């Protein structure tokens, strides 16, 4: 197995990220504001779990082969952009 961050295999990190993604997929925060709707509601509800799924995919790609690290970097960047969109829609746009 290919070792990753803190000398743990990338697949361990992928499993942890999938657990977090599943928690945020099935456990919906109860305090989503009632006054939001449309695109903003979609982003506030689903962008956070999608971010964790992209992070898990990033770890899986890194665990498969070091040759795929370029694609893994793009997936990780997409996850980061998704998280920024989530934060923007949650806290900035009111």
Phi and psi restraints in degrees (range 20) as a CNS / XPLOR table:
assign (resid 1 and name C) (resid 2 and name N)
       (resid 2 and name CA) (resid 2 and name C) 1.0 -83.6 20.0 2
assign (resid 2 and name N) (resid 2 and name CA)
       (resid 2 and name C) (resid 3 and name N) 1.0 124.2 20.0 2
assign (resid 2 and name C) (resid 3 and name N)
       (resid 3 and name CA) (resid 3 and name C) 1.0 -78.1 20.0 2
assign (resid 3 and name N) (resid 3 and name CA)
       (resid 3 and name C) (resid 4 and name N) 1.0 145.8 20.0 2
assign (resid 3 and name C) (resid 4 and name N)
       (resid 4 and name CA) (resid 4 and name C) 1.0 -125.1 20.0 2
assign (resid 4 and name N) (resid 4 and name CA)
       (resid 4 and name C) (resid 5 and name N) 1.0 -143.1 20.0 2
assign (resid 4 and name C) (resid 5 and name N)
       (resid 5 and name CA) (resid 5 and name C) 1.0 -58.7 20.0 2
assign (resid 5 and name N) (resid 5 and name CA)
       (resid 5 and name C) (resid 6 and name N) 1.0 136.9 20.0 2
assign (resid 5 and name C) (resid 6 and name N)
       (resid 6 and name CA) (resid 6 and name C) 1.0 56.1 20.0 2
assign (resid 6 and name N) (resid 6 and name CA)
       (resid 6 and name C) (resid 7 and name N) 1.0 27.3 20.0 2
assign (resid 6 and name C) (resid 7 and name N)
       (resid 7 and name CA) (resid 7 and name C) 1.0 62.7 20.0 2
assign (resid 7 and name N) (resid 7 and name CA)
       (resid 7 and name C) (resid 8 and name N) 1.0 21.1 20.0 2
assign (resid 7 and name C) (resid 8 and name N)
       (resid 8 and name CA) (resid 8 and name C) 1.0 -97.6 20.0 2
assign (resid 8 and name N) (resid 8 and name CA)
       (resid 8 and name C) (resid 9 and name N) 1.0 146.1 20.0 2
assign (resid 8 and name C) (resid 9 and name N)
       (resid 9 and name CA) (resid 9 and name C) 1.0 -61.1 20.0 2
assign (resid 9 and name N) (resid 9 and name CA)
       (resid 9 and name C) (resid 10 and name N) 1.0 148.4 20.0 2
assign (resid 9 and name C) (resid 10 and name N)
       (resid 10 and name CA) (resid 10 and name C) 1.0 -59.8 20.0 2
assign (resid 10 and name N) (resid 10 and name CA)
       (resid 10 and name C) (resid 11 and name N) 1.0 -30.3 20.0 2
assign (resid 10 and name C) (resid 11 and name N)
       (resid 11 and name CA) (resid 11 and name C) 1.0 -69.5 20.0 2
assign (resid 11 and name N) (resid 11 and name CA)
       (resid 11 and name C) (resid 12 and name N) 1.0 -27.6 20.0 2
assign (resid 11 and name C) (resid 12 and name N)
       (resid 12 and name CA) (resid 12 and name C) 1.0 -66.6 20.0 2
assign (resid 12 and name N) (resid 12 and name CA)
       (resid 12 and name C) (resid 13 and name N) 1.0 -44.4 20.0 2
assign (resid 12 and name C) (resid 13 and name N)
       (resid 13 and name CA) (resid 13 and name C) 1.0 -63.3 20.0 2
assign (resid 13 and name N) (resid 13 and name CA)
       (resid 13 and name C) (resid 14 and name N) 1.0 -38.1 20.0 2
assign (resid 13 and name C) (resid 14 and name N)
       (resid 14 and name CA) (resid 14 and name C) 1.0 -63.9 20.0 2
assign (resid 14 and name N) (resid 14 and name CA)
       (resid 14 and name C) (resid 15 and name N) 1.0 -40.5 20.0 2
assign (resid 14 and name C) (resid 15 and name N)
       (resid 15 and name CA) (resid 15 and name C) 1.0 -63.2 20.0 2
assign (resid 15 and name N) (resid 15 and name CA)
       (resid 15 and name C) (resid 16 and name N) 1.0 -42.5 20.0 2
assign (resid 15 and name C) (resid 16 and name N)
       (resid 16 and name CA) (resid 16 and name C) 1.0 -63.9 20.0 2
assign (resid 16 and name N) (resid 16 and name CA)
       (resid 16 and name C) (resid 17 and name N) 1.0 -41.8 20.0 2
assign (resid 16 and name C) (resid 17 and name N)
       (resid 17 and name CA) (resid 17 and name C) 1.0 -66.0 20.0 2
assign (resid 17 and name N) (resid 17 and name CA)
       (resid 17 and name C) (resid 18 and name N) 1.0 -36.1 20.0 2
assign (resid 17 and name C) (resid 18 and name N)
       (resid 18 and name CA) (resid 18 and name C) 1.0 -66.8 20.0 2
assign (resid 18 and name N) (resid 18 and name CA)
       (resid 18 and name C) (resid 19 and name N) 1.0 -36.4 20.0 2
assign (resid 18 and name C) (resid 19 and name N)
       (resid 19 and name CA) (resid 19 and name C) 1.0 -62.1 20.0 2
assign (resid 19 and name N) (resid 19 and name CA)
       (resid 19 and name C) (resid 20 and name N) 1.0 -46.1 20.0 2
assign (resid 19 and name C) (resid 20 and name N)
       (resid 20 and name CA) (resid 20 and name C) 1.0 -62.8 20.0 2
assign (resid 20 and name N) (resid 20 and name CA)
       (resid 20 and name C) (resid 21 and name N) 1.0 -42.1 20.0 2
assign (resid 20 and name C) (resid 21 and name N)
       (resid 21 and name CA) (resid 21 and name C) 1.0 -62.6 20.0 2
assign (resid 21 and name N) (resid 21 and name CA)
       (resid 21 and name C) (resid 22 and name N) 1.0 -41.5 20.0 2
assign (resid 21 and name C) (resid 22 and name N)
       (resid 22 and name CA) (resid 22 and name C) 1.0 -67.2 20.0 2
assign (resid 22 and name N) (resid 22 and name CA)
       (resid 22 and name C) (resid 23 and name N) 1.0 -37.1 20.0 2
assign (resid 22 and name C) (resid 23 and name N)
       (resid 23 and name CA) (resid 23 and name C) 1.0 -61.0 20.0 2
assign (resid 23 and name N) (resid 23 and name CA)
       (resid 23 and name C) (resid 24 and name N) 1.0 -47.4 20.0 2
assign (resid 23 and name C) (resid 24 and name N)
       (resid 24 and name CA) (resid 24 and name C) 1.0 -74.7 20.0 2
assign (resid 24 and name N) (resid 24 and name CA)
       (resid 24 and name C) (resid 25 and name N) 1.0 -17.5 20.0 2
assign (resid 24 and name C) (resid 25 and name N)
       (resid 25 and name CA) (resid 25 and name C) 1.0 -76.5 20.0 2
assign (resid 25 and name N) (resid 25 and name CA)
       (resid 25 and name C) (resid 26 and name N) 1.0 -44.1 20.0 2
assign (resid 25 and name C) (resid 26 and name N)
       (resid 26 and name CA) (resid 26 and name C) 1.0 -98.9 20.0 2
assign (resid 26 and name N) (resid 26 and name CA)
       (resid 26 and name C) (resid 27 and name N) 1.0 -18.9 20.0 2
assign (resid 26 and name C) (resid 27 and name N)
       (resid 27 and name CA) (resid 27 and name C) 1.0 -105.0 20.0 2
assign (resid 27 and name N) (resid 27 and name CA)
       (resid 27 and name C) (resid 28 and name N) 1.0 104.0 20.0 2
assign (resid 27 and name C) (resid 28 and name N)
       (resid 28 and name CA) (resid 28 and name C) 1.0 -88.5 20.0 2
assign (resid 28 and name N) (resid 28 and name CA)
       (resid 28 and name C) (resid 29 and name N) 1.0 126.6 20.0 2
assign (resid 28 and name C) (resid 29 and name N)
       (resid 29 and name CA) (resid 29 and name C) 1.0 -55.9 20.0 2
assign (resid 29 and name N) (resid 29 and name CA)
       (resid 29 and name C) (resid 30 and name N) 1.0 135.0 20.0 2
assign (resid 29 and name C) (resid 30 and name N)
       (resid 30 and name CA) (resid 30 and name C) 1.0 -78.1 20.0 2
assign (resid 30 and name N) (resid 30 and name CA)
       (resid 30 and name C) (resid 31 and name N) 1.0 -12.6 20.0 2
assign (resid 30 and name C) (resid 31 and name N)
       (resid 31 and name CA) (resid 31 and name C) 1.0 -104.7 20.0 2
assign (resid 31 and name N) (resid 31 and name CA)
       (resid 31 and name C) (resid 32 and name N) 1.0 35.8 20.0 2
assign (resid 31 and name C) (resid 32 and name N)
       (resid 32 and name CA) (resid 32 and name C) 1.0 -71.5 20.0 2
assign (resid 32 and name N) (resid 32 and name CA)
       (resid 32 and name C) (resid 33 and name N) 1.0 127.4 20.0 2
assign (resid 32 and name C) (resid 33 and name N)
       (resid 33 and name CA) (resid 33 and name C) 1.0 -58.7 20.0 2
assign (resid 33 and name N) (resid 33 and name CA)
       (resid 33 and name C) (resid 34 and name N) 1.0 138.7 20.0 2
assign (resid 33 and name C) (resid 34 and name N)
       (resid 34 and name CA) (resid 34 and name C) 1.0 -73.8 20.0 2
assign (resid 34 and name N) (resid 34 and name CA)
       (resid 34 and name C) (resid 35 and name N) 1.0 -18.9 20.0 2
assign (resid 34 and name C) (resid 35 and name N)
       (resid 35 and name CA) (resid 35 and name C) 1.0 -88.2 20.0 2
assign (resid 35 and name N) (resid 35 and name CA)
       (resid 35 and name C) (resid 36 and name N) 1.0 -0.1 20.0 2
assign (resid 35 and name C) (resid 36 and name N)
       (resid 36 and name CA) (resid 36 and name C) 1.0 -95.6 20.0 2
assign (resid 36 and name N) (resid 36 and name CA)
       (resid 36 and name C) (resid 37 and name N) 1.0 149.4 20.0 2
assign (resid 36 and name C) (resid 37 and name N)
       (resid 37 and name CA) (resid 37 and name C) 1.0 -155.5 20.0 2
assign (resid 37 and name N) (resid 37 and name CA)
       (resid 37 and name C) (resid 38 and name N) 1.0 175.3 20.0 2
assign (resid 37 and name C) (resid 38 and name N)
       (resid 38 and name CA) (resid 38 and name C) 1.0 65.9 20.0 2
assign (resid 38 and name N) (resid 38 and name CA)
       (resid 38 and name C) (resid 39 and name N) 1.0 -137.4 20.0 2
assign (resid 38 and name C) (resid 39 and name N)
       (resid 39 and name CA) (resid 39 and name C) 1.0 -61.5 20.0 2
assign (resid 39 and name N) (resid 39 and name CA)
       (resid 39 and name C) (resid 40 and name N) 1.0 -39.7 20.0 2
assign (resid 39 and name C) (resid 40 and name N)
       (resid 40 and name CA) (resid 40 and name C) 1.0 -63.0 20.0 2
assign (resid 40 and name N) (resid 40 and name CA)
       (resid 40 and name C) (resid 41 and name N) 1.0 -41.6 20.0 2
assign (resid 40 and name C) (resid 41 and name N)
       (resid 41 and name CA) (resid 41 and name C) 1.0 -62.5 20.0 2
assign (resid 41 and name N) (resid 41 and name CA)
       (resid 41 and name C) (resid 42 and name N) 1.0 -41.9 20.0 2
assign (resid 41 and name C) (resid 42 and name N)
       (resid 42 and name CA) (resid 42 and name C) 1.0 -58.8 20.0 2
assign (resid 42 and name N) (resid 42 and name CA)
       (resid 42 and name C) (resid 43 and name N) 1.0 -45.8 20.0 2
assign (resid 42 and name C) (resid 43 and name N)
       (resid 43 and name CA) (resid 43 and name C) 1.0 -68.2 20.0 2
assign (resid 43 and name N) (resid 43 and name CA)
       (resid 43 and name C) (resid 44 and name N) 1.0 -46.1 20.0 2
assign (resid 43 and name C) (resid 44 and name N)
       (resid 44 and name CA) (resid 44 and name C) 1.0 -62.0 20.0 2
assign (resid 44 and name N) (resid 44 and name CA)
       (resid 44 and name C) (resid 45 and name N) 1.0 -36.3 20.0 2
assign (resid 44 and name C) (resid 45 and name N)
       (resid 45 and name CA) (resid 45 and name C) 1.0 -79.9 20.0 2
assign (resid 45 and name N) (resid 45 and name CA)
       (resid 45 and name C) (resid 46 and name N) 1.0 -41.1 20.0 2
assign (resid 45 and name C) (resid 46 and name N)
       (resid 46 and name CA) (resid 46 and name C) 1.0 -111.7 20.0 2
assign (resid 46 and name N) (resid 46 and name CA)
       (resid 46 and name C) (resid 47 and name N) 1.0 -12.9 20.0 2
assign (resid 46 and name C) (resid 47 and name N)
       (resid 47 and name CA) (resid 47 and name C) 1.0 -69.9 20.0 2
assign (resid 47 and name N) (resid 47 and name CA)
       (resid 47 and name C) (resid 48 and name N) 1.0 -35.1 20.0 2
assign (resid 47 and name C) (resid 48 and name N)
       (resid 48 and name CA) (resid 48 and name C) 1.0 -67.5 20.0 2
assign (resid 48 and name N) (resid 48 and name CA)
       (resid 48 and name C) (resid 49 and name N) 1.0 -48.0 20.0 2
assign (resid 48 and name C) (resid 49 and name N)
       (resid 49 and name CA) (resid 49 and name C) 1.0 -62.4 20.0 2
assign (resid 49 and name N) (resid 49 and name CA)
       (resid 49 and name C) (resid 50 and name N) 1.0 -38.1 20.0 2
assign (resid 49 and name C) (resid 50 and name N)
       (resid 50 and name CA) (resid 50 and name C) 1.0 -62.9 20.0 2
assign (resid 50 and name N) (resid 50 and name CA)
       (resid 50 and name C) (resid 51 and name N) 1.0 -36.9 20.0 2
assign (resid 50 and name C) (resid 51 and name N)
       (resid 51 and name CA) (resid 51 and name C) 1.0 -57.7 20.0 2
assign (resid 51 and name N) (resid 51 and name CA)
       (resid 51 and name C) (resid 52 and name N) 1.0 -46.0 20.0 2
assign (resid 51 and name C) (resid 52 and name N)
       (resid 52 and name CA) (resid 52 and name C) 1.0 -69.0 20.0 2
assign (resid 52 and name N) (resid 52 and name CA)
       (resid 52 and name C) (resid 53 and name N) 1.0 -34.1 20.0 2
assign (resid 52 and name C) (resid 53 and name N)
       (resid 53 and name CA) (resid 53 and name C) 1.0 -65.0 20.0 2
assign (resid 53 and name N) (resid 53 and name CA)
       (resid 53 and name C) (resid 54 and name N) 1.0 -39.3 20.0 2
assign (resid 53 and name C) (resid 54 and name N)
       (resid 54 and name CA) (resid 54 and name C) 1.0 -67.0 20.0 2
assign (resid 54 and name N) (resid 54 and name CA)
       (resid 54 and name C) (resid 55 and name N) 1.0 -38.4 20.0 2
assign (resid 54 and name C) (resid 55 and name N)
       (resid 55 and name CA) (resid 55 and name C) 1.0 -64.1 20.0 2
assign (resid 55 and name N) (resid 55 and name CA)
       (resid 55 and name C) (resid 56 and name N) 1.0 -41.6 20.0 2
assign (resid 55 and name C) (resid 56 and name N)
       (resid 56 and name CA) (resid 56 and name C) 1.0 -62.7 20.0 2
assign (resid 56 and name N) (resid 56 and name CA)
       (resid 56 and name C) (resid 57 and name N) 1.0 -43.0 20.0 2
assign (resid 56 and name C) (resid 57 and name N)
       (resid 57 and name CA) (resid 57 and name C) 1.0 -61.9 20.0 2
assign (resid 57 and name N) (resid 57 and name CA)
       (resid 57 and name C) (resid 58 and name N) 1.0 -39.5 20.0 2
assign (resid 57 and name C) (resid 58 and name N)
       (resid 58 and name CA) (resid 58 and name C) 1.0 -56.9 20.0 2
assign (resid 58 and name N) (resid 58 and name CA)
       (resid 58 and name C) (resid 59 and name N) 1.0 -47.6 20.0 2
assign (resid 58 and name C) (resid 59 and name N)
       (resid 59 and name CA) (resid 59 and name C) 1.0 -65.2 20.0 2
assign (resid 59 and name N) (resid 59 and name CA)
       (resid 59 and name C) (resid 60 and name N) 1.0 -38.8 20.0 2
assign (resid 59 and name C) (resid 60 and name N)
       (resid 60 and name CA) (resid 60 and name C) 1.0 -63.2 20.0 2
assign (resid 60 and name N) (resid 60 and name CA)
       (resid 60 and name C) (resid 61 and name N) 1.0 -44.6 20.0 2
assign (resid 60 and name C) (resid 61 and name N)
       (resid 61 and name CA) (resid 61 and name C) 1.0 -62.4 20.0 2
assign (resid 61 and name N) (resid 61 and name CA)
       (resid 61 and name C) (resid 62 and name N) 1.0 -39.5 20.0 2
assign (resid 61 and name C) (resid 62 and name N)
       (resid 62 and name CA) (resid 62 and name C) 1.0 -67.0 20.0 2
assign (resid 62 and name N) (resid 62 and name CA)
       (resid 62 and name C) (resid 63 and name N) 1.0 -33.4 20.0 2
assign (resid 62 and name C) (resid 63 and name N)
       (resid 63 and name CA) (resid 63 and name C) 1.0 -74.8 20.0 2
assign (resid 63 and name N) (resid 63 and name CA)
       (resid 63 and name C) (resid 64 and name N) 1.0 -26.6 20.0 2
assign (resid 63 and name C) (resid 64 and name N)
       (resid 64 and name CA) (resid 64 and name C) 1.0 -70.1 20.0 2
assign (resid 64 and name N) (resid 64 and name CA)
       (resid 64 and name C) (resid 65 and name N) 1.0 -51.3 20.0 2
assign (resid 64 and name C) (resid 65 and name N)
       (resid 65 and name CA) (resid 65 and name C) 1.0 -161.4 20.0 2
assign (resid 65 and name N) (resid 65 and name CA)
       (resid 65 and name C) (resid 66 and name N) 1.0 141.3 20.0 2
assign (resid 65 and name C) (resid 66 and name N)
       (resid 66 and name CA) (resid 66 and name C) 1.0 -64.0 20.0 2
assign (resid 66 and name N) (resid 66 and name CA)
       (resid 66 and name C) (resid 67 and name N) 1.0 -20.2 20.0 2
assign (resid 66 and name C) (resid 67 and name N)
       (resid 67 and name CA) (resid 67 and name C) 1.0 -67.5 20.0 2
assign (resid 67 and name N) (resid 67 and name CA)
       (resid 67 and name C) (resid 68 and name N) 1.0 -20.2 20.0 2
assign (resid 67 and name C) (resid 68 and name N)
       (resid 68 and name CA) (resid 68 and name C) 1.0 -93.2 20.0 2
assign (resid 68 and name N) (resid 68 and name CA)
       (resid 68 and name C) (resid 69 and name N) 1.0 12.2 20.0 2
assign (resid 68 and name C) (resid 69 and name N)
       (resid 69 and name CA) (resid 69 and name C) 1.0 -66.8 20.0 2
assign (resid 69 and name N) (resid 69 and name CA)
       (resid 69 and name C) (resid 70 and name N) 1.0 -27.7 20.0 2
assign (resid 69 and name C) (resid 70 and name N)
       (resid 70 and name CA) (resid 70 and name C) 1.0 -66.0 20.0 2
assign (resid 70 and name N) (resid 70 and name CA)
       (resid 70 and name C) (resid 71 and name N) 1.0 -44.5 20.0 2
assign (resid 70 and name C) (resid 71 and name N)
       (resid 71 and name CA) (resid 71 and name C) 1.0 -66.3 20.0 2
assign (resid 71 and name N) (resid 71 and name CA)
       (resid 71 and name C) (resid 72 and name N) 1.0 -40.2 20.0 2
assign (resid 71 and name C) (resid 72 and name N)
       (resid 72 and name CA) (resid 72 and name C) 1.0 -61.4 20.0 2
assign (resid 72 and name N) (resid 72 and name CA)
       (resid 72 and name C) (resid 73 and name N) 1.0 -37.9 20.0 2
assign (resid 72 and name C) (resid 73 and name N)
       (resid 73 and name CA) (resid 73 and name C) 1.0 -63.3 20.0 2
assign (resid 73 and name N) (resid 73 and name CA)
       (resid 73 and name C) (resid 74 and name N) 1.0 -39.9 20.0 2
assign (resid 73 and name C) (resid 74 and name N)
       (resid 74 and name CA) (resid 74 and name C) 1.0 -67.4 20.0 2
assign (resid 74 and name N) (resid 74 and name CA)
       (resid 74 and name C) (resid 75 and name N) 1.0 -38.3 20.0 2
assign (resid 74 and name C) (resid 75 and name N)
       (resid 75 and name CA) (resid 75 and name C) 1.0 -65.9 20.0 2
assign (resid 75 and name N) (resid 75 and name CA)
       (resid 75 and name C) (resid 76 and name N) 1.0 -41.6 20.0 2
assign (resid 75 and name C) (resid 76 and name N)
       (resid 76 and name CA) (resid 76 and name C) 1.0 -64.0 20.0 2
assign (resid 76 and name N) (resid 76 and name CA)
       (resid 76 and name C) (resid 77 and name N) 1.0 -39.6 20.0 2
assign (resid 76 and name C) (resid 77 and name N)
       (resid 77 and name CA) (resid 77 and name C) 1.0 -64.2 20.0 2
assign (resid 77 and name N) (resid 77 and name CA)
       (resid 77 and name C) (resid 78 and name N) 1.0 -39.6 20.0 2
assign (resid 77 and name C) (resid 78 and name N)
       (resid 78 and name CA) (resid 78 and name C) 1.0 -63.5 20.0 2
assign (resid 78 and name N) (resid 78 and name CA)
       (resid 78 and name C) (resid 79 and name N) 1.0 -38.6 20.0 2
assign (resid 78 and name C) (resid 79 and name N)
       (resid 79 and name CA) (resid 79 and name C) 1.0 -63.8 20.0 2
assign (resid 79 and name N) (resid 79 and name CA)
       (resid 79 and name C) (resid 80 and name N) 1.0 -41.0 20.0 2
assign (resid 79 and name C) (resid 80 and name N)
       (resid 80 and name CA) (resid 80 and name C) 1.0 -64.5 20.0 2
assign (resid 80 and name N) (resid 80 and name CA)
       (resid 80 and name C) (resid 81 and name N) 1.0 -41.8 20.0 2
assign (resid 80 and name C) (resid 81 and name N)
       (resid 81 and name CA) (resid 81 and name C) 1.0 -65.6 20.0 2
assign (resid 81 and name N) (resid 81 and name CA)
       (resid 81 and name C) (resid 82 and name N) 1.0 -37.9 20.0 2
assign (resid 81 and name C) (resid 82 and name N)
       (resid 82 and name CA) (resid 82 and name C) 1.0 -63.5 20.0 2
assign (resid 82 and name N) (resid 82 and name CA)
       (resid 82 and name C) (resid 83 and name N) 1.0 -40.3 20.0 2
assign (resid 82 and name C) (resid 83 and name N)
       (resid 83 and name CA) (resid 83 and name C) 1.0 -67.0 20.0 2
assign (resid 83 and name N) (resid 83 and name CA)
       (resid 83 and name C) (resid 84 and name N) 1.0 -39.3 20.0 2
assign (resid 83 and name C) (resid 84 and name N)
       (resid 84 and name CA) (resid 84 and name C) 1.0 -62.2 20.0 2
assign (resid 84 and name N) (resid 84 and name CA)
       (resid 84 and name C) (resid 85 and name N) 1.0 -41.1 20.0 2
assign (resid 84 and name C) (resid 85 and name N)
       (resid 85 and name CA) (resid 85 and name C) 1.0 -61.9 20.0 2
assign (resid 85 and name N) (resid 85 and name CA)
       (resid 85 and name C) (resid 86 and name N) 1.0 -42.9 20.0 2
assign (resid 85 and name C) (resid 86 and name N)
       (resid 86 and name CA) (resid 86 and name C) 1.0 -59.5 20.0 2
assign (resid 86 and name N) (resid 86 and name CA)
       (resid 86 and name C) (resid 87 and name N) 1.0 -47.8 20.0 2
assign (resid 86 and name C) (resid 87 and name N)
       (resid 87 and name CA) (resid 87 and name C) 1.0 -63.8 20.0 2
assign (resid 87 and name N) (resid 87 and name CA)
       (resid 87 and name C) (resid 88 and name N) 1.0 -41.4 20.0 2
assign (resid 87 and name C) (resid 88 and name N)
       (resid 88 and name CA) (resid 88 and name C) 1.0 -62.5 20.0 2
assign (resid 88 and name N) (resid 88 and name CA)
       (resid 88 and name C) (resid 89 and name N) 1.0 -47.2 20.0 2
assign (resid 88 and name C) (resid 89 and name N)
       (resid 89 and name CA) (resid 89 and name C) 1.0 -69.8 20.0 2
assign (resid 89 and name N) (resid 89 and name CA)
       (resid 89 and name C) (resid 90 and name N) 1.0 -28.7 20.0 2
assign (resid 89 and name C) (resid 90 and name N)
       (resid 90 and name CA) (resid 90 and name C) 1.0 -80.4 20.0 2
assign (resid 90 and name N) (resid 90 and name CA)
       (resid 90 and name C) (resid 91 and name N) 1.0 -44.1 20.0 2
assign (resid 90 and name C) (resid 91 and name N)
       (resid 91 and name CA) (resid 91 and name C) 1.0 -111.4 20.0 2
assign (resid 91 and name N) (resid 91 and name CA)
       (resid 91 and name C) (resid 92 and name N) 1.0 -23.9 20.0 2
assign (resid 91 and name C) (resid 92 and name N)
       (resid 92 and name CA) (resid 92 and name C) 1.0 -94.7 20.0 2
assign (resid 92 and name N) (resid 92 and name CA)
       (resid 92 and name C) (resid 93 and name N) 1.0 -51.2 20.0 2
assign (resid 92 and name C) (resid 93 and name N)
       (resid 93 and name CA) (resid 93 and name C) 1.0 -81.7 20.0 2
assign (resid 93 and name N) (resid 93 and name CA)
       (resid 93 and name C) (resid 94 and name N) 1.0 121.6 20.0 2
